[in-house]
Amino acid sequence: MSRVAHAAPTPKSCWASIDVAESFTRGQITGKLTRGSNDSARIDDGKKPFAFILRSGTPLPVADGDVVTLTYACGGWGNRCDARLDNSLGNPIVIMVAFGSDSLSLGWESKAGKVLTRTRDPNQSKKSVRRTHELTLKRDKVIVQAKAKRCTRVKEGTKSWLVTGEAVTWDGVRPPEGVDTKQYTLIREP
């Protein structure tokens, strides 16, 4: 009787995000990870523990006591954070982009793709339309169309990533909070 190996089913949710206390900050810290209750997390580098909030829609391949490096940049409207969590070998565990920059994404480039929804702002007398888009992510020859609230698995050589994301753009008059954004998560599968 032969056995055929099958890929694990793609999770329904694969988002992740971090929040830090400071409003405009950037940095990097390496140390032992400890995850607490209510999504709290801490990295202890032996000098001063760095506390933050780490949320994810699917379990991340990291455990308490693992040595990790967190690289982060936070700011902008809504104090969003872009971050990358790497293991002790420097391999990415998760890349989280909410501020919109690709600078921490290890060569992944993002741009707004096909329009998925259009919602007119009823409070504006002039045209004001919020559009959500697929997000096209590309690195080298690998291209993936990411969608919000949907997890996609993409192979990159011997690596496998779980991906979700979206872009938001505005057409016409923008409300005060109407900024164009790109948000995505790439979780490297073990």
N, C-alpha and C positions, 0 to 999 in steps of 0.2 A: 504494500500500500504506500503510495507516494504522498508526500505532504507538500502542498503549495503554500508558500508564504504570501500573505496578503497585507497590504498597507493598512495601518490603523485607520478607522473612519475619521474624516475631518471633523473637528469639533464645531459646534454651532456658533460658538463665541470665542474669539481669540484676541481681544483687545487688552491693553495694559496702559497704565498711566502712573505718573508720580506727581506728588505735590510737596512743595517745601514751604517753610514758614516765611522766608524772605520774598519780597515781591519782585525785585530785579536782582538776579544773582546768577552766577555761573561758577563752575568749579569741577573738581574731580577728587574723589576719595577712594582709597583702597583699604580694605579691612575685612573683618569677620561680620557676616550678615546675621542679624537676629530679627525674626518677624514676630510681632506681638499680636494682640487682639485688635479688632476694628481696623485692619489694614495697616497698622503702624509697623514701621521697620526702623532698623538702626544699623549703621555700619560703624564698627569700632576699630579705629586705626591705632589704638594704644595711646593716643594723645587726648583726643576729645571726640566722643561719639557724635555722629551726624544722624539726626533723626529726620524721617520723612514718611510720607504715606505712599504705599505701593499697592495698587489695585490691579487685578487682572481677572479676565473672564474665563480663563483656562489656567490650570496649574502651570507655573513656571518651573523649568528644570533646574531648581536651586533649592538648597536646604539650609536650615539654621546651622551656623558654624562654617559654612563655605566662605572662602576668601573671594571677594568680588571687588570690581572697580565700577563705581558709578560716576559717569560723566554727565553733566547737566547744564542747561541754559534755560532760565525762566524769565518771563517778563511779558510785556505787551498787554493788549486788552484781555481782561479776564485772568491775568497772571498764569498763562499757560506755560508748560515745560516741555522741552525736547530733552530726551535722555537716552543713554545707552548703558545697560548693565552687562558687564563682561565677567567671565569666569576667571579663575586664577591664571589660566594659560593665555588670556587675552582674547578668547573667542567670545563673540557676542551671545548673550542669553536672550536679550530682548532689546529692540530698538523702538522707542516711543516718540512720536513726533506730534505735538499739539500746537506748538508755537508757529510751525510752518516752515522752518528751515531744514534743509537736508544736510547741514554741516556735521551732524553727529551720526549720520546714517551709513558710514563706511562705503561710500560710493553709490548708494542707491539714490537715484534722482526721481523726483515726483513732479507730475503736472496734471492739471485738471483734464479729465477725459469726457466721455459722452454725458450729456445732461440727462439726469434720471428724474428729477422733479422740478416743478416750477410753482412757487407759491407767491401770489400777489399780496402785498401788505395792504389790508383794507383801511388802515389809518392814514394812508397817503393819498392826496388828491391827484398827484402826478404818478406816473408809472414807477413802481418799486417792486421788483420781483427777486425773490431769493431763489437761487438755483442750486440744487445739489448735483454733484457729478461723481461718476466713477473716478478713481484716482489711478493714473497710469504710473506704475513703478518700474524702473529700469536700472539694471546694473549689468554692464558688459552686454552679453547677448540674451540675458534673461529679461523678459517683459511679463508683467502680470497686471491685470485689471482688477483693482481692489474695490470693494463695495462696503458701505457701512452696514453694520449688523449682519454681515455675512463673512464667514471665514473661508479662505482659499488656501490650498496647499500648493506650493511651487517648489520645484526641484532646481537646484543650482549645483551642477556637478554631483558631488557626493552629499551635499548639504540639502536639507529640507527645511522650508520656512512655512509658518502659518501667517497669513497676511489678512489684514482688514484695513479699510480706510475710505476716505471721501474728501472731496473738495467742495467748498461753498463759494459761490460768486454772486454778485448782485448786478442787476440790470436796472438802470434808471436811478431814482432817488434812493439813497441809502439811509436807513435809520441810524441813530448814533452808534448802535452796536453792530451795524452792518459792515463788517470787515470781511474781505476775502480770506479764506483759510484753507489749509491742507492739514489733515490729520491722518496718521496711519500708525500701525503697529506691525512689526515683524518679530515673530517669536521663532528662534532657531530650535528645531526639534533635536533631541539628543540622538 
